[in-house]
Amino acid sequence: MVDRTHISRTKEFLSAAGIGWAKAGTRAQQGRTIAHIRDPDRYDEIATGSLATEIEFLETPRKTPPLFVSCYTEDTPYEALAGELCRSLDRHGLPHRIDPVRSRGNWVANVNLKAETIMRAWNESSCPICWIDADAELLRLPYAVFDNPFDIAIVRRQGWSDLSFFVYFGKSDATGKLIEVWRSLCRDNPDVWDQVLLTLAWYRTARSTALTSLWLHDGIFRFPRPRIRDWRDRIFYYPFKRKVRPSVAQKQASRHLKAFVNVAKEETVEFGSHDINAGFREMLHQYDFTFDACRNTILTPRDSGAQ
């Protein structure tokens, strides 16, 4: 049964910021797609808005933060990075839980422990949680996940590519179902990136379950770049609402630590976001839930020796 009160609260959360809603697929929308409501009993709705309106929404102060959750593999450089994350959360006075986990000897298998950590923290918490990668730091308060009624909030690029560095999970039955599906997929597919499996879990859950999703702007991330670009943006862009001011510094440590974590030094086959096939990308982009999605139908096949 669809909870209409929950859907109304979700719509009001964005409508209060001047972000409009419309039935999905009815007309061309102005601006970026900011949110989606899946309602299997009726019709889907999407919210769109201009960049300036979205920035105003992201920067509006709110009161109650979620519990910030992360984990790190013991006896690896991620342990020191998790300490930096912890200190950044403490500076902002935010509640957090950062768990140590034992390495499985493989980077992809290790990141798939994320779903297990999130499931445990979500079950044990009385409030929503927000995952943040251990190799990240919080730069400023991410108000978009404060007092947030959505089931999930995540950066989704190009309508199909999810970034699981920073993911908010509301406290609802639909969210619990989504996390459980994700955890099962991660357990059964240790060679597939966790964010690909999260996309698959989202799609499978939304096929039959009402689900509210907030698509965070990818400008909330600061990726490694020359400092001069930070200075440029602070002077010419942020004051005039021409760019989203980042909340999370994503260090992308895996780019140089993956070899350290992998016990077996030979390269292994792994499937990432670039392996999602064109058909599934289009289904996600169009919010078409008629597709029977599973690993074999969403990933581009490879030869056994391909990387």
C-alpha positions, 0 to 999 in steps of 0.5 A: 500500500502506497503511503500518500502522506509520505509522498506529500511530505516529500513533494512539499520538501522541494516545493517549499524551495520553488522546485516544481513537480510534474507527471513523468513524460508528460512534457519537456521539463525546464532545468535539471531533474532533481527528484523522482517519485515512483508510484506503481499504483498511479504514475511517476512524478519528477521534480525539476528546477534551475541551477540557482533554485537548486543552489538555494535549496542546497544552502537552506539551513535545516535542523536535524542531521542524519547519522553519518556512517562509514567503514574502513579496512583495518591495517590499510592506509584507509584507516588514517583516511577514516581518521581524517573523515572523523575529525571533519565530522567532529568539526561540524558537530555531526553524529557519526559511526565509523566501523573497522572491517577486515579486508577480503583481500580484494578492493571490489570485495572490500567496497561491497562491504559497504552495503553490509555496514549500511544495513547494520547501521540502518537497522540499529539507528532510530533515525536516517543515516548518510553513508560517506566514503572513508577517503572523504572529508566534510567541507561544510554542512550538507543541508540537503540531507537534514530533515530529509523525507526522501527514501534515498538521496544520491548523485545520479549522473546522466540519468543512470550512473550512480555515485555511491561516495555519499548516499542518504537513506531515509527511515522507511520500509521502502528504504529497508527493502532497497538496502536488503536487496543491495546487500544480497546483490553485493554478497552474490556479485563480489566482482561488480562495483557496489554502486552498479549493484545499488543502481540495480537494487534501486531499479528492482525495488522501484518496479513494485514499491513506491520509492522517493529519490532525490538526485543530488547535484554532482557539484556537492563533490570536490574532486582532486584538482589544482587549487587555483580552480578553487580560488577561481570558483570562490571569486567568480562562481559561488557568490553569483550562484553559477556553481554548486559549492561542494560539501564533500571532498572526495580524495579518490584514494582507490586510484592509488591504493587499489593495488595495495589492498589487492592481495593477489597482485595479478589483475582481476576482472571487475565490472564498473559503471562503464559496463552498464549496457545501453539498454539498461541506461535508457530504461533508467533514464526514461524511468521505464520499469518494465525491464527484467533487470539482473546482472546478466541483462544490465552488464555488457558481456566480456571475454573471461580474460578481458579487463 
